[in-house]
Structures are given as structure tokens and as C-alpha cells.
């Protein structure tokens, strides 16, 4: 199987990779998480499992290089107080999906209460990374790995994407370019960080997913050495996963 190290250089004005232990106020990790990095590759090229058996591969992020020192900025953002029940409705089928209201009048909502509130966000500003990832085909699609690699290169080279990549929040767009690492002279910053347990992903990457999957939170011990965060494979025992109940 032809494994190719695909490298993207990504940058943007703002980013927020929220720590999951903080429930109300958003506080970003100082570095992009593997799940957010995977999402950027997915935005350029992916085959989601919309229909049973339609997923062909997943992305495995292997390394994240920090090209600019992390800098924080405090923001106040309007967010809704309630959560939509779409996920529960789709998964369990017990209730119909209903919208949530951010604002409205007494006549429209029957109340003067506002559905929105301002929350503090400690985001990152002026971020720049070099991200390495490989394509991992699912069973039945391994023979197509060469075509998959070529398709990604064509799309990334011409700037094509399925949707606009973003840094943690959709209002923080990420810009990208495919990089030839052998010719790229830009060096990671001189930075050593022990980040403790960091979010690895929010999905079960051991099998093709579906739009109806419940969250599957995994963590890993993240250490930045000389500006580089090495990311273990999802199968590694160093990646902590929920206990599956039979």
C-alpha cells in the first residue's frame, strides 16, 4: 500500500481549539488539535459514509509543526443558550428536530427571554502550521490508494475544497497550500510545551463513521518539542479511548 506523506501549510487570522473540560467559556489549546487538523484535510478531500459502505478512507494526521508562536486574544461572542435537539432526533427518532431561537419578539416566542448570551472566548490569533497526514483506506478500497493520493494532490494544488476549512469555529477560516517539504525552508518555532492530555478526536476512527454516530472522545499525552507535535496513530495504546460496552 502506497503511503504518501501529504503536507499542508495552513494559516489564518483567528483560531479556537476549545478544551473540552471547559463547559461555558471557550479557552483554546495553544496548538491545533489532531481532530481540527484532520478536519482541514477532510474539507479538501473526503468520501463520507453517507450511505452504508460508501466511505473509502480516513485521514491520519502524523505531525503538526508550529510556524508561529501561539498568541492569545480575548473575544466576546454571541452564542445560543440552548442546544438543538437535531442529533437526538436523528439518532433516537424520539422527537422531531426543532430550531432554537437566538432572538425574537414577545408575540413570536411568547416570552421576553433572549435565546442568546455573550460568552468569553480566549482564541488564538495569527496562526500558522505545517500539517502532515496520510490516507488510510478502509477494507475493500486499499487497491485505490494511488488514485486517492493523486486526487488529493490535484485538489489541494488548485485550491479546491468541499467546504471552507476552518480553525475550530466556522467563523475562523483557514487558508491552505500544498507544500513540498523537501523545498520548504520555513522552520518550526523554538518552542517546547507539555500540554498534558489533549483532545485527539471526537469520532471513532477505527471504523467508517456515519452521520448518526454518537461522540467518541479520545485523548493523548501531547508534547511539543522544538515546535513539533508528533501525533500517534489512532490504533496506538498511547491514545486513550472510551471503554466499549458490549
C-alpha positions as CSV (number, residue, x, y, z in Angstrom):
1,X,0.0,0.0,0.0
2,X,1.4,3.3,-1.1
3,X,1.5,5.6,1.9
4,X,2.3,9.2,1.0
5,X,3.1,12.0,3.5
6,X,0.8,14.8,2.4
7,X,1.8,18.2,3.8
8,X,-0.3,21.3,4.0
9,X,0.7,24.7,5.1
10,X,-2.3,26.4,6.8
11,X,-2.8,29.8,8.2
12,X,-5.4,32.3,9.4
13,X,-6.2,35.3,11.5
14,X,-8.1,33.6,14.3
15,X,-8.4,30.1,15.7
16,X,-10.1,28.4,18.7
17,X,-9.4,24.7,19.6
18,X,-11.6,24.5,22.7
19,X,-10.6,22.5,25.6
20,X,-13.5,20.0,26.2
21,X,-13.2,20.3,30.0
22,X,-14.4,23.9,29.9
23,X,-18.2,23.9,29.5
24,X,-19.1,27.5,29.3
25,X,-16.3,29.8,28.4
26,X,-14.1,28.8,25.4
27,X,-10.4,28.6,26.1
28,X,-8.2,27.4,23.2
29,X,-5.4,24.9,23.3
30,X,-2.2,26.8,22.3
31,X,-1.8,24.4,19.3
32,X,-4.2,23.0,16.7
33,X,-5.6,19.6,17.8
34,X,-5.3,16.5,15.6
35,X,-9.1,16.4,15.1
36,X,-9.1,20.0,13.8
37,X,-6.1,19.2,11.6
38,X,-7.9,16.2,10.2
39,X,-11.0,18.4,9.5
40,X,-8.9,20.6,7.2
41,X,-7.8,17.6,5.1
42,X,-11.4,16.4,5.1
43,X,-12.5,19.8,3.8
44,X,-10.3,19.4,0.8
45,X,-10.9,15.7,0.0
46,X,-13.0,13.1,1.8
47,X,-15.6,10.4,1.0
48,X,-18.0,10.4,3.9
49,X,-20.1,7.4,4.8
50,X,-23.4,8.9,3.8
51,X,-24.7,5.6,2.6
52,X,-23.6,2.2,4.1
53,X,-20.3,1.2,2.6
54,X,-19.7,4.5,0.8
55,X,-16.7,5.6,3.0
56,X,-13.4,4.8,1.3
57,X,-10.8,6.1,3.6
58,X,-9.9,8.4,6.5
59,X,-7.1,10.8,7.2
60,X,-4.4,10.1,9.8
61,X,-2.6,13.2,11.0
62,X,1.0,12.3,11.8
63,X,2.8,15.6,12.7
64,X,2.0,19.2,13.4
65,X,4.7,21.9,13.0
66,X,4.1,25.3,14.6
67,X,5.4,28.0,12.3
68,X,4.3,31.0,14.5
69,X,4.4,31.3,18.3
70,X,0.9,31.0,19.8
71,X,-0.7,34.3,20.8
72,X,-4.0,34.7,22.6
73,X,-6.7,37.2,22.1
74,X,-9.8,37.7,24.2
75,X,-13.1,37.9,22.4
76,X,-16.8,38.1,23.3
77,X,-19.1,36.2,21.1
78,X,-22.9,35.8,20.9
79,X,-23.8,32.2,21.4
80,X,-27.2,30.5,22.0
81,X,-28.1,29.3,25.5
82,X,-29.7,26.1,24.4
83,X,-28.6,23.2,22.2
84,X,-30.5,22.0,19.2
85,X,-32.0,18.5,19.6
86,X,-31.2,17.5,16.0
87,X,-28.6,14.9,17.0
88,X,-31.0,13.2,19.4
89,X,-33.8,13.4,16.9
90,X,-31.8,11.8,14.2
91,X,-30.2,9.1,16.3
92,X,-33.1,8.0,18.5
93,X,-36.0,9.1,16.4
94,X,-37.9,10.0,19.6
95,X,-38.6,13.6,18.8
96,X,-38.8,15.9,15.8
97,X,-35.9,18.3,15.1
98,X,-36.8,21.8,16.1
99,X,-34.9,25.1,15.6
100,X,-33.6,27.1,18.6
101,X,-34.2,30.9,18.7
102,X,-31.4,33.3,19.2
103,X,-33.7,36.3,19.4
104,X,-37.3,37.2,18.9
105,X,-40.3,39.2,20.0
106,X,-42.9,38.6,22.7
107,X,-45.5,37.8,20.0
108,X,-43.3,35.3,18.2
109,X,-41.8,33.4,21.2
110,X,-44.3,34.1,23.9
111,X,-41.6,35.3,26.2
112,X,-39.2,38.3,26.5
113,X,-36.3,36.0,27.4
114,X,-33.4,36.0,24.9
115,X,-32.0,32.8,23.5
116,X,-28.6,34.2,23.1
117,X,-25.9,35.3,25.5
118,X,-22.4,36.7,25.3
119,X,-19.6,34.4,26.3
120,X,-15.9,34.9,26.7
121,X,-13.5,33.2,24.2
122,X,-9.8,33.0,24.6
123,X,-8.8,32.4,21.0
124,X,-5.5,32.3,19.1
125,X,-4.5,35.0,16.6
126,X,-2.3,34.9,13.5
127,X,-1.8,31.2,13.5
128,X,0.4,29.2,11.0
129,X,1.1,25.5,10.9
130,X,2.5,22.8,8.7
131,X,0.4,19.6,8.9
132,X,1.4,16.1,7.8
133,X,-1.2,13.4,7.1
134,X,-1.6,10.2,5.3
135,X,-4.6,8.5,3.7
136,X,-5.8,5.2,5.4
137,X,-8.1,3.3,3.1
138,X,-10.9,1.2,4.6
139,X,-11.2,-2.5,3.8
140,X,-12.2,-3.0,0.2
141,X,-10.6,0.2,-1.0
142,X,-6.9,-0.5,-0.5
143,X,-6.2,-1.0,-4.2
144,X,-7.4,2.5,-4.9
145,X,-4.8,4.2,-2.7
146,X,-2.8,5.5,-5.6
147,X,-5.8,7.2,-7.2
148,X,-6.9,8.7,-3.8
149,X,-3.4,10.2,-3.3
150,X,-3.5,11.7,-6.8
151,X,-7.0,13.1,-6.4
152,X,-6.0,14.9,-3.2
153,X,-2.9,16.4,-4.8
154,X,-4.9,17.7,-7.7
155,X,-7.5,19.3,-5.5
156,X,-5.0,20.8,-3.0
157,X,-2.8,22.1,-5.7
158,X,-5.6,24.0,-7.3
159,X,-7.1,25.2,-4.0
160,X,-10.3,23.2,-4.3
161,X,-12.3,22.2,-1.2
162,X,-15.7,20.7,-0.4
163,X,-16.3,23.4,2.2
164,X,-14.2,26.2,3.6
165,X,-11.6,24.8,6.1
166,X,-11.7,26.4,9.5
167,X,-9.7,26.6,12.7
168,X,-12.0,25.2,15.4
169,X,-15.0,27.5,14.8
170,X,-16.6,28.0,11.3
171,X,-16.2,31.8,11.6
172,X,-12.4,31.4,11.8
173,X,-11.5,30.4,8.2
174,X,-8.3,28.5,7.4
175,X,-6.3,29.1,4.2
176,X,-4.0,26.4,2.8
177,X,-1.5,25.4,0.2
178,X,0.1,22.1,-0.6
179,X,3.8,22.0,0.3
180,X,6.8,20.1,-0.9
181,X,8.6,19.6,2.4
182,X,11.9,19.0,0.6
183,X,11.8,22.5,-0.8
184,X,10.2,24.3,2.1
185,X,12.8,26.3,4.1
186,X,10.3,27.6,6.8
187,X,11.4,26.2,10.2
188,X,9.2,25.5,13.2
189,X,9.4,27.9,16.1
190,X,11.7,27.2,19.0
191,X,9.0,26.1,21.4
192,X,8.8,23.2,24.0
193,X,5.4,22.6,25.7
194,X,4.0,19.9,27.8
195,X,0.3,20.1,27.0
196,X,-0.8,17.3,29.2
197,X,-3.8,15.3,27.9
198,X,-5.1,16.8,24.6
199,X,-8.2,16.1,22.6
200,X,-7.3,13.6,19.9
201,X,-10.6,13.2,18.1
202,X,-14.4,13.2,18.7
203,X,-15.1,10.2,16.4
204,X,-14.3,6.5,16.4
205,X,-11.6,6.3,13.7
206,X,-11.3,2.5,14.0
207,X,-14.2,2.1,11.5
208,X,-16.1,4.0,8.9
209,X,-18.4,6.5,10.6
210,X,-21.9,7.7,9.8
211,X,-23.9,10.9,10.3
212,X,-25.7,9.2,13.2
213,X,-22.7,8.3,15.3
214,X,-22.5,9.5,18.8
215,X,-19.4,11.3,20.0
216,X,-16.4,9.1,20.8
217,X,-13.8,11.2,22.7
218,X,-10.2,10.1,22.6
219,X,-7.2,11.8,24.3
220,X,-3.4,11.6,24.1
221,X,-0.4,13.0,26.0
222,X,0.7,15.9,23.8
223,X,4.3,17.2,23.9
224,X,5.7,19.9,21.7
225,X,9.4,19.6,21.1
226,X,11.2,22.3,19.1
227,X,7.9,23.4,17.7
228,X,6.8,20.0,16.5
229,X,3.9,17.9,17.9
230,X,4.2,14.3,16.9
231,X,0.7,12.6,16.6
232,X,0.5,8.9,17.3
233,X,-1.7,6.7,15.1
234,X,-5.3,6.2,16.4
235,X,-4.5,2.5,17.0
236,X,-1.6,3.3,19.3
237,X,-2.1,2.3,23.0
238,X,-1.0,5.9,23.9
239,X,-4.3,7.2,22.5
240,X,-6.9,6.9,25.4
241,X,-10.3,5.8,24.2
242,X,-13.7,5.1,25.8
243,X,-14.3,1.6,27.1
244,X,-16.7,-0.1,24.6
245,X,-19.6,-1.8,26.3
246,X,-20.9,-5.0,24.6
